[in-house]
Amino acid sequence: MQTQAAFQHPTNTGTHDVIVIGAGPVGSATARRLRAGGLSVALIEAELVGGECHYWACIPSKALLRPGHARLGALRVPGAREAVTGHPDTAAALARRDEVADHHDDSRIVRGLGSLGVHVVRGRGRLTGPAGVSVSTSAGARVDLRANHAVVLATGAPPALPPVPGLAEARPWTNREATSVHAAPRRLLVLGSGPVGLEMAQAWRSLGSERVVVLSRGRNLLPKLEPFVGDLVLAGLREAGVRVRFGVHVERVRRAAPGGEVEAHLNDGSSVVADELLVATGRRASTDDLGLDTIGARPGAYLQVDATMQVLQAPGVYAIGDVNGHALLTHQGKYQGRVAADAILARSSGQEPRYTAEADGGAVPQVLFTDPEVATVGLTHQEATRRGLRVSAVEADLGAVPGAMLHAKGYAGRAGLIIDEDTQTLVGATFVGQDVADMVHAATMAIVGHVPLERIRHAVPSFPTLSEVWLDLLDAHARPSADTHAG
């Protein structure tokens, strides 16, 4: 049950230094930073303050995945394996998920914002010009606000349903239903083989779904990543009992009755029957009814921004997070929020911004929390060569590192680096294996800092940890057999 803290009126219905539309993790963090810098802030939200990530995406999905990961981790260690006598307790796992998602009650977050002096306005905000916002409040009133210095758009990107006949009428799951329901479906069909689809397929299989089928249009999993990634993730899905069907797509969907089974008819003439259908095929910009026409931008489209996150058509209006389409990731949206907030604070005092969003281009980290985990940052080999870089691609068996062998018996994993041969710096990194999520940050710092390989060689990893794979990767690059490609 969703619970919203009481509506807060701004101290006046006229003017604030900054108005932020969208109080998800990106908008809320930006409001806090602006308030800490001394500006008055009105924060507008039509749903729960805290947003998609906290209630329906990142936080609850990882809570659903964790019990299965912990069980598998124990099963892979002799001595611990013998203590594992059953499967995850679904009820306990769902209770923990509800706990970390605050039971869909945003009172705690609203109180925290209020204690900082951020004024939360319940309702749907719409631009009335570069400095104006009209709010249709949840209480049925209208509040008209103006901004002295900036309006920040942080409205996110909701799930997009493909135009498949019968799909919308079948009331499929999106990530919201997949992370908030209170029982595992006996049969789950997943349309889409990206991060949301794969994570939820594995989570619900571990929590009691008897049959989980993933439909993929392509012939390989995760084709935008290094080739070894899809192979290892597919092996993990199969080990978990998840079936993946390649080269198929849904042509029509039918659910005979509300709450009844759903049938998906595929392009190869076959059909799949399930109790629930999860659609995880992408997202769309939440800009349809945002008043973009009042600033010369196109409704329904991602907003184009400069390096300080200012909308190109409208100085004084900023677009951060998913709404600009740069990188649909919470951490990257928060990064953009920091850049935008610092720019607004600088410009409000007549100074030029010191920071720009340089990490949006070639240093975006991402983790896929399947088993095995996938942690990537920067460019793949294909992306680097397409940009004309002369690069080397080196790989190493993560399972051969002593730390991995101690971590789990039969550890399966792989790591790879993409190295710019002209600058002798790292431009991409990929790690696949159990518990590799945190390994990506070292690579992220190396890429952002343009750290020369000669300096990285003096960064000694502790023994015995998974990070010793860096030694194998650097040795592989030093050998004449390194796979060097000219872009």
C-alpha positions as CSV (number, residue, x, y, z in Angstrom):
1,M,0.0,0.0,0.0
2,Q,1.4,3.4,-1.0
3,T,1.5,6.0,1.7
4,Q,2.4,9.6,1.1
5,A,3.4,12.1,3.7
6,A,1.2,15.2,4.1
7,F,1.1,17.8,1.4
8,Q,3.5,20.7,2.1
9,H,2.8,24.1,0.7
10,P,5.8,26.3,-0.2
11,T,6.4,29.2,2.2
12,N,4.8,31.3,-0.6
13,T,3.1,30.4,-3.8
14,G,5.2,32.7,-5.8
15,T,9.0,32.5,-6.0
16,H,11.8,30.2,-5.1
17,D,15.4,30.2,-6.2
18,V,15.1,26.8,-7.9
19,I,12.2,24.6,-8.7
20,V,12.8,20.9,-9.2
21,I,10.2,18.8,-10.9
22,G,10.6,15.1,-10.0
23,A,11.5,13.9,-6.5
24,G,13.1,10.6,-7.4
25,P,16.7,9.9,-6.2
26,V,18.1,12.2,-8.9
27,G,15.8,15.2,-8.2
28,S,15.9,14.8,-4.4
29,A,19.7,14.6,-4.3
30,T,19.9,17.7,-6.5
31,A,17.5,19.6,-4.3
32,R,19.6,18.7,-1.2
33,R,22.7,20.0,-2.9
34,L,21.1,23.2,-4.0
35,R,19.7,23.8,-0.5
36,A,23.1,23.1,1.1
37,G,24.5,25.8,-1.2
38,G,22.1,28.3,0.2
39,L,19.3,28.5,-2.4
40,S,15.6,28.1,-1.6
41,V,14.2,25.0,-3.3
42,A,10.7,23.8,-4.2
43,L,10.6,20.1,-5.0
44,I,7.5,18.8,-6.9
45,E,6.4,15.2,-7.0
46,A,3.2,13.5,-8.3
47,E,3.9,10.1,-6.7
48,L,6.1,8.9,-3.9
49,V,9.0,11.1,-2.9
50,G,12.1,8.9,-3.4
51,G,11.0,7.7,-6.8
52,E,11.2,4.7,-9.0
53,C,14.6,3.5,-7.8
54,H,13.7,3.4,-4.2
55,Y,10.2,1.8,-4.4
56,W,10.0,-0.1,-7.7
57,A,13.5,-0.6,-9.3
58,C,17.0,-0.6,-7.9
59,I,16.4,-1.2,-4.2
60,P,13.6,-3.8,-4.2
61,S,15.0,-5.7,-7.2
62,K,18.3,-6.2,-5.5
63,A,16.6,-7.2,-2.3
64,L,14.7,-9.9,-4.3
65,L,18.0,-11.1,-5.8
66,R,20.1,-11.2,-2.7
67,P,18.6,-14.3,-1.0
68,G,19.2,-16.4,-4.1
69,H,22.8,-15.0,-4.4
70,A,23.6,-15.7,-0.8
71,R,22.3,-19.3,-1.1
72,L,24.4,-19.9,-4.2
73,G,27.4,-18.4,-2.6
74,A,27.1,-20.8,0.4
75,L,26.5,-23.8,-1.9
76,R,29.8,-23.1,-3.7
77,V,31.9,-23.3,-0.5
78,P,32.5,-26.7,1.0
79,G,31.7,-26.6,4.7
80,A,29.0,-24.0,4.2
81,R,27.4,-26.1,1.5
82,E,26.5,-28.7,4.0
83,A,24.6,-26.2,6.1
84,V,22.3,-25.2,3.3
85,T,19.2,-27.5,3.6
86,G,16.6,-25.7,1.6
87,H,15.6,-22.8,-0.7
88,P,15.1,-19.1,0.1
89,D,12.1,-18.3,2.3
90,T,9.9,-16.4,-0.1
91,A,7.8,-14.7,2.6
92,A,10.8,-13.6,4.5
93,A,12.5,-12.3,1.3
94,L,9.4,-10.3,0.4
95,A,9.2,-8.9,3.9
96,R,12.8,-7.7,3.7
97,R,12.1,-6.2,0.3
98,D,9.2,-4.2,1.7
99,E,11.4,-3.1,4.6
100,V,14.1,-1.7,2.5
101,A,11.5,0.0,0.2
102,D,10.0,1.7,3.3
103,H,6.7,-0.2,2.7
104,H,6.0,2.4,0.0
105,D,5.7,5.0,2.6
106,D,7.7,8.2,1.8
107,S,7.3,9.9,5.2
108,R,10.9,9.3,6.3
109,I,12.3,10.8,3.1
110,V,9.9,13.8,3.2
111,R,10.9,14.5,6.8
112,G,14.6,14.4,5.9
113,L,14.1,16.9,3.0
114,G,11.9,19.1,5.2
115,S,14.6,19.2,7.9
116,L,17.0,20.6,5.3
117,G,14.5,23.3,4.3
118,V,13.4,21.8,1.0
119,H,9.7,22.5,0.3
120,V,7.9,19.4,-1.1
121,V,4.9,20.1,-3.2
122,R,2.5,17.2,-3.9
123,G,1.2,17.3,-7.5
124,R,2.1,17.2,-11.1
125,G,4.3,20.1,-12.3
126,R,4.2,21.6,-15.7
127,L,6.3,24.3,-17.3
128,T,4.6,27.6,-18.1
129,G,7.8,29.0,-19.5
130,P,11.6,29.0,-18.8
131,A,11.0,30.2,-15.2
132,G,7.4,29.3,-14.5
133,V,5.8,26.1,-13.2
134,S,2.2,25.3,-12.6
135,V,1.4,22.5,-10.2
136,S,-1.9,20.6,-10.1
137,T,-1.8,19.4,-6.5
138,S,-3.0,16.1,-5.1
139,A,-5.4,18.2,-3.1
140,G,-7.1,19.5,-6.2
141,A,-5.6,23.0,-6.1
142,R,-3.4,24.8,-8.4
143,V,-0.1,26.4,-7.3
144,D,1.8,28.7,-9.6
145,L,5.5,29.0,-8.9
146,R,8.4,31.0,-10.4
147,A,12.1,30.4,-10.2
148,N,14.7,33.1,-9.6
149,H,17.6,31.1,-11.0
150,A,16.6,27.7,-12.5
151,V,14.0,25.0,-13.1
152,V,15.3,21.5,-13.0
153,L,13.5,18.6,-14.8
154,A,14.1,15.2,-13.3
155,T,10.9,13.3,-14.3
156,G,12.6,10.1,-15.3
157,A,11.7,7.5,-17.9
158,P,8.8,5.1,-17.3
159,P,8.6,1.6,-19.0
160,A,7.5,1.5,-22.6
161,L,5.1,-1.1,-23.9
162,P,5.8,-2.3,-27.5
163,P,2.8,-2.0,-29.9
164,V,1.9,-5.7,-29.7
165,P,-1.8,-6.5,-30.3
166,G,-3.5,-7.5,-27.0
167,L,-0.5,-6.7,-24.9
168,A,-1.8,-3.6,-23.0
169,E,-5.2,-5.3,-22.5
170,A,-3.5,-8.3,-20.9
171,R,-2.3,-6.1,-18.1
172,P,1.4,-7.2,-18.2
173,W,3.9,-6.6,-15.5
174,T,6.4,-3.8,-15.8
175,N,9.3,-3.5,-13.3
176,R,6.8,-2.0,-10.9
177,E,4.7,-5.1,-10.6
178,A,7.7,-7.4,-10.8
179,T,9.3,-5.7,-7.7
180,S,6.2,-5.2,-5.6
181,V,3.9,-8.3,-5.9
182,H,3.5,-10.5,-2.8
183,A,3.7,-14.0,-4.3
184,A,5.8,-15.7,-6.9
185,P,3.9,-16.6,-10.1
186,R,4.0,-20.3,-10.9
187,R,4.9,-19.5,-14.5
188,L,6.6,-16.3,-15.6
189,L,7.2,-15.2,-19.1
190,V,9.7,-12.4,-19.6
191,L,9.6,-10.3,-22.8
192,G,13.1,-8.7,-23.1
193,S,16.6,-9.8,-22.3
194,G,18.1,-6.6,-20.9
195,P,19.1,-6.0,-17.3
196,V,15.5,-5.8,-15.9
197,G,14.3,-8.9,-17.6
198,L,17.3,-11.0,-16.7
199,E,17.5,-9.9,-13.1
200,M,13.8,-10.5,-12.5
201,A,13.8,-13.8,-14.3
202,Q,16.5,-15.0,-12.0
203,A,15.0,-13.5,-8.8
204,W,11.6,-15.0,-9.2
205,R,13.0,-18.4,-10.2
206,S,15.0,-18.4,-7.0
207,L,11.9,-17.3,-5.0
208,G,9.6,-20.1,-6.2
209,S,8.5,-19.7,-9.8
210,E,8.4,-23.1,-11.2
211,R,9.0,-22.1,-14.8
212,V,10.6,-18.9,-16.1
213,V,11.0,-18.3,-19.8
214,V,12.9,-15.3,-21.3
215,L,12.2,-14.2,-24.9
216,S,15.1,-12.6,-26.8
217,R,14.8,-11.1,-30.3
218,G,18.6,-11.5,-30.8
219,R,20.8,-14.5,-31.1
220,N,23.0,-13.7,-28.2
221,L,22.5,-12.2,-24.7
222,L,23.7,-8.7,-24.0
223,P,25.2,-8.1,-27.5
224,K,26.3,-4.6,-26.7
225,L,28.8,-5.9,-24.2
226,E,32.0,-7.9,-24.7
227,P,31.2,-11.4,-26.3
228,F,32.2,-13.4,-23.2
229,V,29.6,-11.6,-21.0
230,G,26.5,-13.1,-22.7
231,D,28.0,-16.6,-22.6
232,L,28.7,-16.6,-18.9
233,V,25.3,-15.0,-18.0
234,L,23.5,-17.5,-20.1
235,A,25.3,-20.3,-18.3
236,G,24.2,-18.8,-15.0
237,L,20.6,-18.5,-16.1
238,R,20.5,-22.1,-17.2
239,E,22.0,-23.3,-14.0
240,A,19.2,-21.4,-12.2
241,G,16.6,-23.2,-14.3
242,V,15.7,-20.1,-16.5
243,R,15.0,-20.9,-20.1
244,V,16.0,-18.4,-22.8
245,R,14.6,-18.6,-26.3
246,F,16.5,-16.7,-28.9
247,G,15.4,-15.2,-32.2
248,V,11.8,-14.9,-31.3
249,H,9.3,-12.0,-30.7
250,V,5.7,-11.8,-29.6
251,E,3.2,-11.1,-32.3
252,R,0.0,-11.0,-30.2
253,V,-1.0,-11.6,-26.6
254,R,-4.3,-12.8,-25.0
255,R,-5.5,-13.0,-21.5
256,A,-8.9,-14.6,-21.4
257,A,-10.0,-13.2,-18.0
258,P,-8.6,-10.8,-15.4
259,G,-6.2,-12.8,-13.2
260,G,-6.2,-15.7,-15.6
261,E,-3.4,-17.2,-17.6
262,V,-1.8,-15.2,-20.4
263,E,-0.9,-16.6,-23.8
264,A,1.8,-15.1,-26.0
265,H,1.9,-16.1,-29.7
266,L,5.4,-15.9,-31.2
267,N,6.6,-15.3,-34.7
268,D,7.8,-18.9,-35.2
269,G,4.2,-20.2,-34.9
270,S,4.6,-21.4,-31.3
271,S,3.0,-20.0,-28.2
272,V,3.9,-19.7,-24.5
273,V,1.3,-19.8,-21.7
274,A,2.2,-18.2,-18.3
275,D,0.5,-16.8,-15.2
276,E,2.2,-13.5,-15.6
277,L,4.0,-11.7,-18.4
278,L,6.8,-9.2,-17.6
279,V,7.5,-6.6,-20.3
280,A,11.1,-5.3,-20.0
281,T,11.8,-3.9,-23.5
282,G,12.9,-0.4,-22.7
283,R,11.8,3.0,-21.4
284,R,10.6,6.3,-22.7
285,A,11.1,9.9,-21.8
286,S,8.5,11.2,-19.3
287,T,8.1,14.5,-21.1
288,D,4.6,14.2,-22.8
289,D,2.8,16.6,-20.5
290,L,5.7,18.6,-19.1
291,G,5.0,21.9,-21.0
292,L,8.0,21.5,-23.2
293,D,6.3,23.5,-25.9
294,T,6.6,26.6,-23.7
295,I,10.4,26.4,-23.9
296,G,10.7,25.4,-27.6
297,A,11.3,21.7,-27.0
298,R,9.4,18.7,-28.4
299,P,7.0,16.9,-26.0
300,G,7.6,13.2,-25.7
301,A,11.3,13.4,-26.6
302,Y,14.4,13.2,-24.5
303,L,15.8,16.7,-23.8
304,Q,19.0,17.9,-25.4
305,V,21.4,19.4,-22.9
306,D,24.8,21.0,-22.8
307,A,27.7,19.8,-20.6
308,T,26.2,21.5,-17.5
309,M,22.9,19.8,-18.1
310,Q,21.2,23.0,-19.3
311,V,18.5,22.5,-22.0
312,L,19.8,23.8,-25.3
313,Q,16.6,25.6,-26.2
314,A,16.1,27.2,-22.8
315,P,18.8,28.7,-20.7
316,G,17.9,28.4,-17.0
317,V,16.1,25.1,-17.5
318,Y,18.1,21.9,-16.7
319,A,17.3,18.3,-17.5
320,I,19.0,15.6,-15.4
321,G,18.7,11.8,-15.2
322,D,16.7,9.6,-17.5
323,V,14.8,12.5,-19.0
324,N,17.9,13.5,-21.1
325,G,18.5,10.0,-22.4
326,H,22.3,10.1,-21.8
327,A,22.5,7.1,-19.5
328,L,19.4,5.6,-17.9
329,L,21.1,4.8,-14.6
330,T,20.4,6.2,-11.1
331,H,24.1,6.8,-10.2
332,Q,24.7,8.6,-13.5
333,G,21.6,10.7,-13.0
334,K,22.9,11.7,-9.5
335,Y,26.2,12.7,-11.1
336,Q,24.4,14.9,-13.6
337,G,22.5,16.4,-10.7
338,R,25.7,17.3,-9.0
339,V,27.0,18.9,-12.2
340,A,23.7,20.9,-12.7
341,A,23.5,22.0,-9.0
342,D,27.1,23.3,-9.1
343,A,26.4,25.1,-12.3
344,I,23.2,26.7,-10.9
345,L,25.0,27.7,-7.7
346,A,27.9,29.3,-9.7
347,R,25.6,31.1,-12.1
348,S,23.4,32.4,-9.3
349,S,26.4,34.2,-7.9
350,G,27.5,35.5,-11.3
351,Q,30.3,33.0,-11.8
352,E,31.1,30.5,-14.5
353,P,30.5,26.8,-13.7
354,R,33.7,24.8,-12.8
355,Y,32.4,21.3,-13.6
356,T,30.9,19.7,-16.7
357,A,29.5,16.2,-17.2
358,E,32.6,14.7,-18.9
359,A,31.9,11.2,-17.5
360,D,28.7,10.9,-19.5
361,G,30.6,10.0,-22.6
362,G,33.2,7.3,-21.9
363,A,33.2,6.5,-18.2
364,V,29.7,5.2,-17.4
365,P,29.8,2.2,-14.9
366,Q,27.0,-0.3,-14.8
367,V,26.3,-3.5,-12.9
368,L,24.0,-6.3,-13.9
369,F,23.1,-8.1,-10.7
370,T,22.5,-11.5,-12.1
371,D,24.5,-14.6,-11.0
372,P,27.1,-14.2,-12.3
373,E,27.3,-10.4,-11.8
374,V,28.4,-8.2,-14.7
375,A,30.3,-5.0,-14.0
376,T,31.3,-2.8,-16.9
377,V,32.7,0.7,-17.4
378,G,33.8,2.8,-20.4
379,L,34.0,1.5,-24.0
380,T,33.7,-2.0,-25.3
381,H,36.2,-3.1,-28.0
382,Q,33.6,-2.5,-30.7
383,E,32.8,1.0,-29.5
384,A,36.4,1.9,-29.2
385,T,37.3,0.8,-32.7
386,R,34.2,2.6,-34.0
387,R,35.5,5.8,-32.5
388,G,38.7,5.3,-34.4
389,L,40.9,4.4,-31.4
390,R,43.9,2.0,-31.8
391,V,43.2,-0.4,-28.9
392,S,44.2,-3.6,-27.4
393,A,41.7,-6.0,-25.9
394,V,43.1,-8.3,-23.2
395,E,41.2,-10.9,-21.2
396,A,41.9,-13.1,-18.2
397,D,40.2,-16.1,-16.5
398,L,38.9,-14.6,-13.2
399,G,38.4,-18.2,-11.9
400,A,42.2,-18.8,-12.0
401,V,43.0,-16.1,-9.5
402,P,43.7,-17.6,-6.0
403,G,41.2,-15.3,-4.4
404,A,38.4,-16.6,-6.7
405,M,39.3,-20.2,-6.0
406,L,38.9,-19.4,-2.3
407,H,35.8,-17.5,-2.9
408,A,33.9,-20.4,-4.5
409,K,34.8,-23.9,-5.6
410,G,34.5,-24.0,-9.4
411,Y,34.4,-20.2,-9.7
412,A,33.4,-19.2,-13.2
413,G,34.3,-15.7,-14.3
414,R,36.3,-13.6,-16.7
415,A,37.7,-10.1,-16.9
416,G,38.8,-7.9,-19.8
417,L,40.4,-4.5,-20.4
418,I,40.3,-2.2,-23.5
419,I,43.5,-0.2,-23.7
420,D,44.2,2.8,-25.9
421,E,47.6,2.0,-27.4
422,D,48.4,5.6,-28.3
423,T,47.8,7.0,-24.8
424,Q,48.6,3.8,-22.9
425,T,45.5,4.4,-20.8
426,L,42.5,2.3,-20.0
427,V,39.3,3.1,-21.9
428,G,37.1,0.2,-21.0
429,A,36.8,-2.7,-18.5
430,T,34.5,-5.7,-17.9
431,F,34.3,-8.1,-15.0
432,V,32.0,-11.1,-14.9
433,G,31.7,-13.5,-11.9
434,Q,30.3,-13.9,-8.5
435,D,30.5,-10.7,-6.3
436,V,32.4,-8.6,-8.9
437,A,30.1,-5.5,-8.6
438,D,32.5,-3.4,-6.5
439,M,35.5,-4.3,-8.7
440,V,34.4,-1.9,-11.4
441,H,35.1,1.3,-9.4
442,A,38.9,0.9,-9.6
443,A,38.6,0.8,-13.4
444,T,36.2,3.7,-13.3
445,M,38.8,5.9,-11.5
446,A,41.5,4.8,-13.8
447,I,39.5,5.8,-16.9
448,V,38.3,9.1,-15.4
449,G,41.8,10.0,-14.2
450,H,43.5,8.9,-17.5
451,V,45.9,7.0,-15.3
452,P,48.8,5.6,-17.4
453,L,49.3,1.8,-17.4
454,E,52.8,2.4,-16.0
455,R,51.3,3.9,-12.9
456,I,48.5,1.2,-12.6
457,R,51.3,-1.4,-12.5
458,H,52.4,0.0,-9.2
459,A,48.9,-0.3,-7.7
460,V,49.4,-3.6,-5.9
461,P,46.2,-5.6,-5.2
462,S,45.9,-7.3,-1.9
463,F,46.4,-11.1,-1.7
464,P,44.2,-13.2,-2.0
465,T,41.5,-11.0,-3.5
466,L,39.6,-11.1,-6.8
467,S,41.4,-7.8,-7.7
468,E,44.6,-9.8,-8.4
469,V,43.1,-10.4,-11.9
470,W,44.5,-6.9,-12.7
471,L,48.0,-8.5,-12.6
472,D,47.0,-11.1,-15.1
473,L,45.4,-8.5,-17.4
474,L,48.4,-6.2,-17.3
475,D,50.7,-9.2,-18.0
476,A,48.6,-10.2,-20.9
477,H,48.9,-6.7,-22.3
478,A,52.7,-6.7,-21.9
479,R,53.1,-9.9,-23.9
480,P,53.6,-9.5,-27.6
481,S,50.5,-11.6,-28.3
482,A,48.2,-8.9,-27.0
483,D,45.2,-8.6,-29.3
484,T,45.9,-5.1,-30.8
485,H,43.4,-3.6,-33.3
486,A,43.6,-0.4,-35.2
487,G,40.4,1.6,-35.4
